[in-house]
């Protein structure tokens, strides 16, 4: 019997933070508030979340700034 299992990451963009200067590349870009979750799956069906990360991401250079739960909630509600 063949059992297909593994881990897959899903990225969800929650909100655009507006046009800001990226601290890494220095370009004026539209920064995004995002969440990444890693799911364990069996037969390509997500079973349970493995890990999660909240971040602020630059679409130009790809750098992410990891946020705490409080920082994430504050940016999402503003």
Secondary structure, DSSP 8 states (H G I E B T S, - for coil): ----EEEEEEEEEEEEEEEEE-TTT--EEEEEEEEEEEEEEETTEEEEEEEEEEEEE-TTT--EEE--HHHHHHHHH-
